[in-house]
Amino acid sequence: MSSPTLWLDSNVARSPANVRELVGRAAPKGIRVVVPAQVHLEICRHVREREGSRFLPRLIDSFLAQLGIEVVEARLDRTTAEKWAELLNQRHPTSEAWKAAKLSSVKAKLPEGTTLPAARVPMTTDWWVALAVESDSDAVIAVEDRGEEWRTLRSVGRALSYLDTLRWLDAQVTAVK
């Protein structure tokens, strides 16, 4: 069995201190830490907004390189799209069930009491990332979101909060060098 891969979602990856802590515990155990390209996009946009004209892309590149974090693609080709569509259809077999799942996912990120018409709720990129993690049998993701898209991974202990990820990392066996 290969060593697991730890994926980071944007709500965890946004904190450099949390990222350093996770990598610090993962690296000695031979656990690869990755950020999906969609999350990298979100982080770059967030840092660009915060830093304004002082923003330098090389600072993010340097941070990732120093920590050994890879930016990976959650590939969506025709075969994967068809496979994931079938999986989603099994979980949400009617239009109403699919709309409710998407609405649940979006509402998990919005303030209580927000109303949205279910028919107009888009599928977020979090579904894509969750399905990519699910497709990698050795992957775990650090994610704070409680949305529907993470339910299957949470039910099998593969979508963990930041604190649960720290506990999971502590329980892993150190890699032999």
N, C-alpha and C positions, 0 to 999 in steps of 0.2 A: 504494500500500500504506500502511495506517495504521501508526502507531507501536505497538510492542508494549506489552502490559500486563504488569506484574510482580505476580504474586500472592504472598502470604506465607503459609506454613503456620505453625502454632502453634509448632513447635520452633525456627523462625527468629524469629518475631514476639515470642517471649517475652523476647528480649534487646533492651532499648531502644537500646543502643549499636549492635547489628547493624542494627536498623531504621534508625537515623539514618544509618549508613554507606551502606546500600543506597539510601535516598532521596537522600542527598547525591550519589550517583553517577548515579542515575536522572533526577532532576529536570532537570539541564542538558541532558539528551539527549531531553527531552520524553516520557519513559517514565512512564506512569501507574502508581502503586503502589496496590494494593488488598489488603484483607484480607476473606476470605469471612466472612459472618455467623457461621458455625459456629466459625471460629477466634476471632472477636471474643468469642463466648460463652466459649470456653475461657480466653482471656486475662483477661476480666473476672472469671471465677471464681477464677483463679489469683491475681490481684492482690487481690481481695477476701479470699481466705484469708490471704495474706501480710500485708496491712495491718490486718485485723480491723476494729475500730470506727473506725479512722482512714480507712477506705476512702471515697473520694469519686468517684463516677462521672465527674464533670466533669474529673478529672485525666486519665483515659483519653481523654475527648472532646477535651480541650485538646491532648494529645500528638498525637492523630491529625490534628486541625485544623492545628496548627503545621507538621506535616510534609506536609500535603496528601494524607493517606492516606484513601481511601474505604472504607467497609464496604459490600460488595456481597453480593447474594443469589446463591446457587447455586440457582437456581429448579428446582423439581421439580414440574412439572405433568403431566397425563396423557400428553401427547404426548412430553415429554422422558423420562418414566418408560418408556414403550414403546420409544423409540429407544435409551435406555441399556440396557434389558433385552436388546434384540437384540444390541447391541454386546458386552455381557458374555457372552451366550450363544455368540456367535461365538468368543470367546476361551476360554471355559470351558464347552464344550458338554454336559457331563454333570454330574449332581449331585455325583459324586465329585470332578470337576475344580474345580467351584465351591467345594465345601467345602475342598478343599486350598488354593485361592487365598486364601480368607478366613482359613484357619488360618495360612498363610504370612504374611499381612499382620499378623495379631495377634501371631504369634510374633516377628516382626521388632521388635516393641516390648517384648518380655518377656525376662527373663533366660534365658540358655542353660539347657537342661534342663527348662524348664517344660513340663508336659504339659497338654493340653486335649483333650477329646473333640471331634473334627472336626464332628460333627453338631450340636453346641451352640454353635458359634462364630458370633457375629453379624456382619453387614456393618457396618463402622464408617463414620462420616461421612467419613473420608478417601477412600473410594471415590467418594462424592458429589462432593467437592471436585475430585478427580482428573478425573472425567468432565466436570465443568463447565469446568475448564481446557482439557481436550482439545477441548471443543466450541467454544472461542474460539481460532480459528486463529492469532491474534496474541499469545496468552498464553504466558507462561513462569512457572513457580512455583519459589520458593526453598523447598526442603524437605530435611530431613536424613534422613527415614525411608527405609528401603530395602525397604519392603514391596511386595508384588505389585501393589497398586493403582497404584503409580507406574511400573511396569515399562514400559508403552507410552510414556508421556511421557519417561522417561529414555532409551529407545531412539532417540528422535528429537531429543534434546537440549533438551527443554522442561521437564524436572524436574531442577533443578540443586541441588547442595549450596550452602551459604552461600558458600564460597570460589569455587566454580565460577560462582555468580551474580555475584560481584564481577568475575571475569574476563570474563564475558559482557557485563556493563555497560560495562566498560572498552573492549571491542571495538565497542560501538555507536557510531554516528555522532552527533555533537552536533547537536541540533535547531537549525534556522535560525530566528532571531527576526525 
